[in-house]
Amino acid sequence: MVGIKAEVLKRVYDELVSEAGADFTFCTQLIAVETDDNLVAAAVCAAKSGIYAVKAKIYIDCTGDGDLAALAGAPFEKGDEHGNLMPGTLCSLWANVDFEAWKKSGLSHQDALPKAFKDGVFTHHDRHLPGMWPVSGNIGGGNIGHTFGTDGTDERSLTRGLVWGRKSMLEYERYYKGYLKGFEKMELVATGSLLGLRETRRIMGDYVLCLDDFKNRAVFDDEIGRYSYPVDIHPSGSGESDFAKFKDEWENLRFGKGENYGIPYRCLVPRELTNVLVAGRCISADRYVQSSVRVMPGCYITGQAAGTAAALAVEKATDTRSLDVADVQARLVKMGAFLPNANKS
Ligand SMILES: Cc1cc2nc3c(=O)[nH]c(=O)nc-3n(C[C@H](O)[C@H](O)[C@H](O)COP(=O)(O)OP(=O)(O)OC[C@H]3O[C@@H](n4cnc5c(N)ncnc54)[C@H](O)[C@@H]3O)c2cc1C
């Protein structure tokens, strides 16, 4: 496994969006919407130049948190039945890591972590440590530590999460240097400017993709992609039983080679709204499927489908529900999408 070279990726995304002719701005926050019955009439944004409204025929909500859809009144669910959310993680970059020595050592976190817990290295006895992967040479990209109890839709909670994430790096540095091999000279280069969030709102759409669909490798007439990734619910606490539950799901709710499930177009269409689509980790799914589809390839699939559907809806002067999904599928297939069941619809 290799980590992402973030600086290269930023330039690639800048170029892709610029070349596509999109008019875009950074440092701009959606803060409200104006609605007209079940239509979003304007998205209200705040930026350096002030507060302004953006009018569009179709809106695609890729905020991860489903901010636009929620502001417009679409129903949503958040977390488990008690409101517990998967924790966030503040991603990090480390220099001077000897990955060869780490590989050769054969040590595992599951052996080393209990020793560090016993020695009082950590505030939380978090058994779930995804780890660190080479980004380039001796630079490691860390998916290290969890910010338990962070709600990504609340700025106070997010702030606490970021502060804790930065502080916790010291504990992990002590752990990596003292209990593993290859990390003795490691040095923290940077932590992310944003907290990595796995879960907030799931916008309820015309269909809610569920665990049974996952288990049945479901096929849908209106599927806009097929996808494969295990159920990956990071525990919302650091208890032993939380970790055991995560491990059981991660090991058993997964597919064999070539197996996958369909993602219906209806999961991108929020209830109550006729000119909004959602894509990414906030699509309409139960918590199990969200934990699978939230991962990047799933977000690419729903993002591409939502963009394609929005363009078609504008071209055909129709809304998100009156659109013929067969047209969306045909265009996606033309772009190379894997839709083996599309011609059956
Ligand atoms: C620590 C961590 C490690 C992961 N590792 C992997 C991995 O190895 N492989 C993998 O495939 N996936 C991984 N994932 C999952 C994946 O990265 C995310 O789930 C995915 O990025 C979600 O994409 P998204 O576009 O739906 O949401 P996000 O990535 O959350 O993007 C939403 C964007 O919208 C912006 N935004 C939010 N609200 C507003 C608003 N009101 N106005 C304006 N902008 C707004 C946010 O700032 C953000 O830029 C990881 C996730 C985390 C947290």
The ligand as an SDF file (V2000), in Angstrom:
LIG
                    3D

 53 58  0  0  0  0  0  0  0  0999 V2000
   -8.5330    9.5020    8.1780 C   0  0  0  0  0  0  0  0  0  0  0  0
   -9.2170    8.9560    6.9950 C   0  0  0  0  0  0  0  0  0  0  0  0
   -8.5570    8.0410    6.2160 C   0  0  0  0  0  0  0  0  0  0  0  0
   -9.1590    7.5320    5.0870 C   0  0  0  0  0  0  0  0  0  0  0  0
   -8.4690    6.6460    4.3140 N   0  0  0  0  0  0  0  0  0  0  0  0
   -8.9960    6.2410    3.1500 C   0  0  0  0  0  0  0  0  0  0  0  0
   -8.2440    5.4180    2.2570 C   0  0  0  0  0  0  0  0  0  0  0  0
   -7.1150    5.0200    2.5620 O   0  0  0  0  0  0  0  0  0  0  0  0
   -8.8020    5.0650    1.0790 N   0  0  0  0  0  0  0  0  0  0  0  0
  -10.0560    5.4940    0.7200 C   0  0  0  0  0  0  0  0  0  0  0  0
  -10.4990    5.1720   -0.3620 O   0  0  0  0  0  0  0  0  0  0  0  0
  -10.7850    6.2780    1.5580 N   0  0  0  0  0  0  0  0  0  0  0  0
  -10.3000    6.6540    2.7530 C   0  0  0  0  0  0  0  0  0  0  0  0
  -11.0250    7.4480    3.5950 N   0  0  0  0  0  0  0  0  0  0  0  0
  -12.3970    7.8060    3.2470 C   0  0  0  0  0  0  0  0  0  0  0  0
  -12.4740    8.9940    2.3520 C   0  0  0  0  0  0  0  0  0  0  0  0
  -11.3410    9.7640    2.3420 O   0  0  0  0  0  0  0  0  0  0  0  0
  -13.6360    9.9110    2.7410 C   0  0  0  0  0  0  0  0  0  0  0  0
  -14.6770    9.2170    3.2830 O   0  0  0  0  0  0  0  0  0  0  0  0
  -14.0670   10.6490    1.5110 C   0  0  0  0  0  0  0  0  0  0  0  0
  -13.0890   11.6330    1.2960 O   0  0  0  0  0  0  0  0  0  0  0  0
  -15.4130   11.3080    1.6450 C   0  0  0  0  0  0  0  0  0  0  0  0
  -15.5440   12.1290    0.5010 O   0  0  0  0  0  0  0  0  0  0  0  0
  -16.6170   13.2700    0.3940 P   0  0  0  0  0  0  0  0  0  0  0  0
  -16.2240   14.0490   -0.8110 O   0  0  0  0  0  0  0  0  0  0  0  0
  -17.9810   12.6770    0.4620 O   0  0  0  0  0  0  0  0  0  0  0  0
  -16.4740   14.1500    1.7080 O   0  0  0  0  0  0  0  0  0  0  0  0
  -15.2390   14.9830    2.2340 P   0  0  0  0  0  0  0  0  0  0  0  0
  -13.9520   14.3420    1.8250 O   0  0  0  0  0  0  0  0  0  0  0  0
  -15.5290   15.1950    3.6710 O   0  0  0  0  0  0  0  0  0  0  0  0
  -15.3200   16.3540    1.4220 O   0  0  0  0  0  0  0  0  0  0  0  0
  -16.3110   17.3210    1.6640 C   0  0  0  0  0  0  0  0  0  0  0  0
  -15.7580   18.6780    1.3000 C   0  0  0  0  0  0  0  0  0  0  0  0
  -16.7920   19.6380    1.3970 O   0  0  0  0  0  0  0  0  0  0  0  0
  -16.3270   20.7440    2.1630 C   0  0  0  0  0  0  0  0  0  0  0  0
  -17.4890   21.3110    2.8660 N   0  0  0  0  0  0  0  0  0  0  0  0
  -18.2040   20.7570    3.8760 C   0  0  0  0  0  0  0  0  0  0  0  0
  -19.1950   21.5610    4.2520 N   0  0  0  0  0  0  0  0  0  0  0  0
  -19.1230   22.6580    3.4650 C   0  0  0  0  0  0  0  0  0  0  0  0
  -19.8900   23.8510    3.3740 C   0  0  0  0  0  0  0  0  0  0  0  0
  -20.9310   24.0770    4.1720 N   0  0  0  0  0  0  0  0  0  0  0  0
  -19.5170   24.7780    2.4550 N   0  0  0  0  0  0  0  0  0  0  0  0
  -18.4540   24.5830    1.6620 C   0  0  0  0  0  0  0  0  0  0  0  0
  -17.7020   23.4530    1.6750 N   0  0  0  0  0  0  0  0  0  0  0  0
  -18.0360   22.5070    2.5760 C   0  0  0  0  0  0  0  0  0  0  0  0
  -15.3030   20.1690    3.1260 C   0  0  0  0  0  0  0  0  0  0  0  0
  -14.4320   21.1580    3.5740 O   0  0  0  0  0  0  0  0  0  0  0  0
  -14.6340   19.1380    2.2250 C   0  0  0  0  0  0  0  0  0  0  0  0
  -13.6220   19.7150    1.4630 O   0  0  0  0  0  0  0  0  0  0  0  0
  -10.4620    7.9530    4.7480 C   0  0  0  0  0  0  0  0  0  0  0  0
  -11.1480    8.8780    5.5520 C   0  0  0  0  0  0  0  0  0  0  0  0
  -10.5340    9.3780    6.6610 C   0  0  0  0  0  0  0  0  0  0  0  0
  -11.2710   10.3730    7.5010 C   0  0  0  0  0  0  0  0  0  0  0  0
  1  2  1  0
  2  3  1  0
  2 52  2  0
  3  4  2  0
  4  5  1  0
  4 50  1  0
  5  6  2  0
  6  7  1  0
  6 13  1  0
  7  8  2  0
  7  9  1  0
  9 10  1  0
 10 11  2  0
 10 12  1  0
 12 13  2  0
 13 14  1  0
 14 15  1  0
 14 50  1  0
 15 16  1  0
 16 17  1  0
 16 18  1  0
 18 19  1  0
 18 20  1  0
 20 21  1  0
 20 22  1  0
 22 23  1  0
 23 24  1  0
 24 25  2  0
 24 26  1  0
 24 27  1  0
 27 28  1  0
 28 29  2  0
 28 30  1  0
 28 31  1  0
 31 32  1  0
 32 33  1  0
 33 34  1  0
 33 48  1  0
 34 35  1  0
 35 36  1  0
 35 46  1  0
 36 37  1  0
 36 45  1  0
 37 38  2  0
 38 39  1  0
 39 40  1  0
 39 45  2  0
 40 41  1  0
 40 42  2  0
 42 43  1  0
 43 44  2  0
 44 45  1  0
 46 47  1  0
 46 48  1  0
 48 49  1  0
 50 51  2  0
 51 52  1  0
 52 53  1  0
M  END
$$$$
